[in-house]
Amino acid sequence: MASPGSKKALLCVVTLLFWFAQYIYIPFLTPYLMTLAISATVVGAIIGAYGLTQLLLRIPLGISLDILRNHKLVILVGVFLSGISSVGMLFFPSPVMLFISNALSGVASSTWISFTILYASYHESQQSTKAIGIINVCFQTGILLAFIVGGFLFGRYGIHSLFKTSFASGMLGTLLALCIPHEASAKGTNVTVASLLKVVRDRRVICFSLLCGVAWFVVFATVFSFSTSTAKALGATGLQLGVLSMLYSVGTIGGSYFVATRIAHTVGEKWLLSTAFAILALYCACIPLATHLSLFYPLQLICGLGNGVLLAATMAFAVKEVEPEKKTTAMGFFQSIYCIGITMGPVVMGMLIDHGGKLVAFLAVAAMALACAVLVPLIYRSGFLDHRGASSPLRSNPSTD
């Protein structure tokens, strides 16, 4: 029987390989797609396929896991698909097959819930927050390594080397995942149809889920798609694209950490969120106006900081007043809603570029982020988040800012 320490270490390694396989080609995918003589709208649809399958699968998968209670199987499928999706991109570079392949990658990411729940089950209940923190560090580390290695490989060997490396990482992760002990007693997700219907009546859950969706909309419309193609047009090499993505990732980690600091608590919810959206608006407005690649480096870091704050803060604020037994359900709903942003961001951006040009597209997304920066304080001032109504099953003491 495997020791608790070895089980934790094994799952951490599998997690790192999984996200490495998922993200190694992401910064370079849009520039590659733009060379295939397809429209920006089609490029956006291919990128958006990653979020579409997550949007469709996250809640049904959460409900199914309460019945199956087999997180090892789900993890195996997820890691395997992370590698197989790269094979489709490598050998079948047609728009339809690229869409299907990226959709399969989204199916793989939908299994993330099993990674987090299984890893948390290796810890005592009072250490669950620490466990989620550790597994998320593995998640972020895998992405950061993917950007570093991806930049080096893309510069020397091209996009096909990234697909091959992704496949190798996915298959190695699958072999290691076979060694994960089956935990029949691992906790389920508590995501049921009845509990979901109750959660979606909570105003804080709905509001912060939508705000997170906007944040992901902005990121997938820019950072993970058309920002890289803009940098490529300015002469960025593969290594430089990797560095740009790495700076964004470093900023995201820093922004996520900042949310837990005393300074962030002093700033308060509404101004923390408003400032972060303003940062994203600034980034989107500056990228199409940048005339030299050197300007991209600080912009990527700043964007990462703003988005890191938004992703961590909206997640924390969405569930902080939810009853403990409903937190997992609320999180499943939260993740499904923000997948709308992942899906629609690159699609809308591609359409805007095709019909109005890159400057108009980036400024339109900047206006959306700026509108959120203005709207957030107004929402707090209106009291919308403080009064849920007597019928709310999640009613608790009103939150203060």
Summary of the structure (lengths in Angstrom):
residues: 401
radius of gyration: 20.4
end to end distance: 48.6
largest distance: 62.0
contacts: 1523
relative contact order: 0.15
helix: 82%
strand: 0%
